[in-house]
Amino acid sequence: MPAIVVLGAQWGDEGKGKATDLLAQDTSIDYVVRTSGGHNAGHTIVVNGEKFATHLLPSGILTPGATSVIANGVVVSPEALFRELDGLIERGVAVADLKVSANAHVIASYHSTIDKVTERFLGKNQIGTTGRGIGPAYSDKVNRYGIRIADLFDEDILREKIEAALDLRNHLLTKVYNRRAIEVDAVVEELTAYADRLRPMVADTSLLLNQALDADKTVLFEGAQATMLDVDHGTYPFVTSSSPIAGGVCTGAGVGPTRIDRVIGVIKAYTTRVGSGPFPTELLDDDGIRLQTLGGEIGVSTGRTRRCGWYDSVIARYAARVNGLTEFFLTKLDILGDWDRIPVCVAYEIDGVRHDEMPMTQTEFHHAKPVYEFFEGWKSDISGCRTFEELPENAQIYVKALEKLSGAPFWGVGVGPGREQTLVVRP
């Protein structure tokens, strides 16, 4: 049975939650896995007209019978985890079958403190982080004094690691940022308070997932953030602190690359991004405001307004290449029903030279200007369409043109937020 990867092909907020949720409706999907990021991610899923938002939990938590897994590559805030779980329980969602990797790193309250004060200190050079401690937790992981979930069950080891982490952090807080030092005892008390509730969920998730694949179970790996936010392959330094591309799934879950069968890139029919950084097709005019308004472009996790622009096929081709995409899932086609003509970026112009592929350097990308082709709009509401053939002719032409430009076939098209508002282009 297959191992399927669903990931973002732009700067995030493409609708990965919907794609994951749709795939998880197939009764053959046994595990839904988060492999990177933390509670800075946000997925919105609409089930029978009811809206759910997940942040740290996999979207599969809403699918009866599927085991949800938070794998080793994720950074976990226990406070955020239980707040999210309790919120779903209050709404009647069964969340008993959740597994958390013993090797996943922990976000403590001091990580959030460091994140916020550092971002303020950067001033005009801010990265645009969510302030939720994701970067500092990954920094501790790479510097080898991070705290892992398993450490919460051994107070002596936990205290030793917290002392090591705060030895440096407190110097920064007091001498650079002019803030109060963080007490070791307070952090130990904060984290050990979660140990009893966490214990039944903790597992060797790498072993669990490999055994599941050996037993012909189907595993769905759910991406957080997106390709252009990858720390290696994204628009550095305006990126996240982990690797949300397909290759990162293997290290983030502890499965080998030969286990992956399908890699689906989720991509909007236009483009958005949150935070700072270059954005070639960004619209700073009435069209941008209309896309924001019609698309409801406000961050699920942060509440920040998303920057909006036209579809960028250069980025789509780049995502297809670095992820080895087997297919795309196109979302929010219905939002474009208000335009007479719809531009699509097919290349960049940089200092008078046309670039059909992603520029090699950060400087070139900052100076990239979009080269547009224009397509006739359909000027109608397509949210009620249930097959691709029901779409207006111009909408079909637009989708087929994007597919040809983007470097991988289109599997499906979203024409609204609901599960049922999905058109299959290729089964």
N, C-alpha and C positions, 0 to 999 in steps of 0.2 A: 504494500500500500504506500501511497506517496507521502513525502514530506514537502509541504507547500510553504513558501515564503511570501508574505504580503508586506510591501514596504512603500514608503513615499518616494515619488519620483521628482518632486520639486523641493520646496522649502518647508514642507509640513502642511498640515491642515487640509490634505487632499481628500479626505474621506476614507482613510484606512480602516476606521472602525466599522463603517458600513460594509466594506468589502470583506473584512474578516467575519463580521456577523453573518453575512450572506453565505459565505463558504461553510461556516459552522452550522448552518441549518441542515446541511447534508448529514444524515444520521451516521455516516461512516467516519466523520471527524471526531476523533477520540480525545485529542489534547490540543489546547490553544495556549501558545507560549509567548511571553514577553522576554526579549533577550538583551535589551539595552535601555539606557535612559532611566528616568525616575518619574516622580509625580509632576514633572514639568511638561509631560505629554498630556494630550487631551483628545479623547475620541467621543463623538456624539453618535448615538444610535437611536433610531426611532422604531419602536415596536408597537404595532397596533395603535398608532397615534400617540403613544407615550414616549417622551424623550428621556433617555438615560445618558449620562456622561461618565466615562471612566477615565482615570488619570494614571494610576499605577497598576490597576488590575487589567488583565487581558480582557478584550471585548467578549471573549468566549464565556466569561463569567455569567452572561445572560442566557447561555445555551444549556438547557437541561441535558444531562448525560455526558457532557464534555468536561474533562479535567482541566482546570486552569493552572498554569505554571508560571511562576516568576523565577526566571533562570539566573545563573551566576553573573551574567553581564549587567544586570540591573542594579542600581543603587536604591536601597529601600529605606524610606522614612517609616518606622513603625507607627508613628503617630498618624501619618497620612494614610497608611494602609488600613488601620483599624477605623479611622474616620470614614473612609470610603466603604469599607465592608459594612459598617453599622448603618450607613445611609441606604445601602441596597437592602439590607435586612428589614429596615423600617418600611420599605416599599414592597416587601413580600418576595424578594428575590432569594432563591436558595443559593447559598454561597459555601456550602460545606466542603465541596471537593476542590480545594485550593492547595497547591504545593509551592513552597518557597525554598529556593536553594540555600543550603547551609553556607555556601561560598559567596553568596551575594553580599556586597558591601552595604554598610549601614550609613544613613544620613542622620547625624545627631543635630540637635538644635544649634550647636556652635558652627556647623557647616553653613547653615542659613545666615547666621550673624556675619561670618566672614564674607560670604557671597555679597551681601547687601552693602557692607561698608567698603569693600574693595571696588564694587561697581561705582559707588558714589565718588570714591577717591579718583577714579579714572576720568571723571568729568566728561569732556567732549569726546574722549576716546572710548567711551563705554561700549561694551560688546552687545548689550541688550539682553542680559540674562534674566531669568524669572525670579532670581533672588531666593530660590528654594534649596540652595546648598548642593546642587548637582555637581557643578564644577569643582568646588573644594573637596567633595567626597571622592570624586575620581582622582583628584590631585593626590590625596592621601593614599589612595590605592596604588598609584604609580610610584609614589615615594616610599611605599612599603611600610607605612604605619597606619593603614586603614583598619577599620573595625568590620568584621564580618558577622553575619547572622549567628554563626556557631559560637562566636565569642560571648554572646549574651547569656550563654548557659554556664560560663565559667567566670565567676566574678574576679578571680585573681588575674587571669589573663586579660579580662576586659579592663580592669583598672590600670594594668601595666601599659596597655595600648593607648588608653586615653591620656595617661600621663605623658607618653612619648609624643602624641599628637599635639597636646596643649602646650608642651614646652616651647615649641616654636610659635604656635598660634598666639599664645598670650603675649609673647614679645612683640609680635606685629600689632596686636590689638592695643597694647598699652603704650608702646614707644613710637609707632608709626601713625596709628589711627586715633590715638588719644581716647581709647575706650577702656572700660573696666575689664580686668582679667576674668576668665571663666574658671569656676571652681571644679576640680576633678570630682569631688564627692557628689556634686549636683548632677553631673553628667552620668556617673555610675548609677545613681538612683533613678534618673530619667530612663535609662535604657534597660536596666534590670526589671523595671516595672512591667515591661512587655514580654518577659521571657516565658511565663507560664502560658499565656494565650498563644504565643508563637509556636511553642514546642510541638504541638500535634501537627502543624503544617509543614515543618521543616523536613527536607528530604535531600538525598543525593539525586538531584534532578537530571544530571547528565546520565547517570545509570538508568534512571526511570525512563527517560526519553529513548535512549538506545535500545533498551529492552522492549519498549513499546513498538519501535520500528522493526525489531527482530520478530515480533509477534504479529506483524502485518497490520498494526494499528496505523491510523492516519494522523499525522501531526501537522498542525497549522502554526507556523511561526509568524507572529504579529510584530511588524516594525513600529518603532516609535521615532518621532522626528522624521527626517527624510534625507535623501541622497545629498542635496546641496548643503546640508548641515553636518555632514560627516567630517570628523576632525582631520582626516587625511585628504578626502576627495571633495569636500565642500568648499564654500567661499571663505576660506580661512583668512583672518581669525574670527570672522562672524559665524561661528559654528557651535555645535554642541560639544560635549567632552567625551563622547563615545563614538562608536562606529555603527551607524544605522543602515549601512549598505548590506547587501547579501552576504559578503564575506564575514561581516561582523556577527552574523547569526551563528556561524559555526563556533567561533570563540565564545560568544555570549551564551550559548546553550550547551556547549560540550559535545557537539556532534560533528562528524567529519563531512567535508564537502561532497563526498560521493553519496551521502544520504539524501541530498536535496534533489527533488524531481521537477518542481515548478517554482518560478520566481515571478511574481505578479507585481508590476509597478502601478501604483494608484496615482492618477494624475487628473487635475482639474481641467475643465474646458477653457479656463483662463489661468492666471497665475497669481499667487499671493505669497507674502512673507511677513513675518513678525520680527520686530527688532531692527537693529542696524545692519548695514552692509549693502553692497551693490545689487542692483535690480534693473537690468536693461530695459524691460518692457513696462516699468512702473508708470502709472498714469496719475499725474498731478492735476487733473482737470475734472470736469463734470462726469466723464466716463468712469474715472476711478471712483468717484463718490457713488455713482449708480451701481457699480459692481459691489462696493462695500454694502450698500443698502439692500439691494436685491438678494445678494448672496449671504446676508447675515454674517459678514466677515468680522467677527469678534472672537478672540481666542477663548477656547473652552476652559483652559486652565488659568489663564491670566486676566482675561477680560480686556486685553489690549486690542485696539482696532488694527486689522491687518492691512498692509499696503497691497494694492491691487494693480494688475497689469494684464496685458493680453497673453495668449498662449505663446509659449516659447519652445519651438521645436528643436532648437539647439540644445537646450537643457534636457529635453525629452530624449534626444539621441545619446547624449552623454550618460543619462541615467540607464538607458538600455545597455550601453557598453560596459560601464563599471559594475553593474549588477548582474550582467548576463541575463537580462529579462527574457522570459519566454512569452510574456504577454503584458498588455496594459489593461487597466480598468479605468475608464474615463468617467468622471463625476461632474455633477452640476451643469450639465448641458442645458437644462431648463432655464438657468439664469440668463442665458444669452438671447432669449426670445424677444428682447426689447429693442434690438439694434437693426438698422437697415443694412449696414455693412459691418463685417467683423474682421479686423486685422489679425493676422497670424505672423509671428516672427519666424522667418525661415533661415536667417543668417545674421551675422553682426558686421558692422562696418567699423573698423578701428584704424584711425589715421589714414583713411582713404583706401584701406585694403579690406576686401571681403573675407570673412571667416565663416565657414560652414560648420566648423566644430568648435568646441570650447577653447578659448584662448589658453595659452600655457601659463601665463603669469597673472598675478593679482592686479598689477598695474594695467595690463591689457584689458582685463575684464571690467575694471573700473571705468575704462574709456569706451567700452563697447556701446554702439548705437544699433538699435534693431533695424533690420531690413524686413519690410512687411510685404506680404501678399494679402489681398482682400477677397473676402467671400461674401456672397449675398446672404443677408439674414432671412429668417423665416417668419418673424413678426407674429408669433402665435404661442399659445400656452401648450407645451408638450408634456406637462406633468401627468396627464392621463394616458399617455401612450404606454402600451404593454408589450409591443414587439417593435423591433427595429424598423420593420416595413411600414408601421403606422406613422413614423416620423414624417414631417413635411420633406419634400424633395431636397430643399436647400440645407436642411439639418442633416440629412443623410450624406449629402455632398461634403459638408463641413467635416463630419466624422471620418469619412473615407479619406479626405485630404490630410487630416491630422494623422491618421494611421500610416499613410504613405510617407509622411515627413518624419515620423517619430522613431523608427528603427525596430519596432516589434508589433505584432498583430494585436488588435483590440479584442479582448474577451467579452466585455460588457460595457454598457453605458448607463449611468445614473441620471434619471430625469426628476429626481426629488429625493427627500431624505428617507422615505419609508422603504422597508424591505421590498415591498411589492413594486416600487418605482425603479425597476432595473430592467434594461433591455439586453438580451443576450445577442451579441453579434456573432460569436462563434461558441458553440457549446463546449 
